[in-house]
Amino acid sequence: MSEAFRRTHSEINWRKIVSLRNMLIHRYDEVQQDILWNDRHLRTHDVANSARTFITSAM
């Protein structure tokens, strides 16, 4: 994502997203898949709501 996009959407915790990405890329052998799956599954609702808000505001 561009810096401008991230600034425009400051409600998103970009640092947390980048940290998760870095862990998955560089320390994948330490990731407990079941915990990651459960966490992502539970947060799907939050992501869907954020996406709806973003799409609605872009229209």
Buried (B, 14 or more C-beta within 10 A) or exposed (E): EEEEEBEEBEEBEBEEEEEBEEEEEEEEEEEEEEEEEEEEEEEEEEEEEEEEEEEEEEE
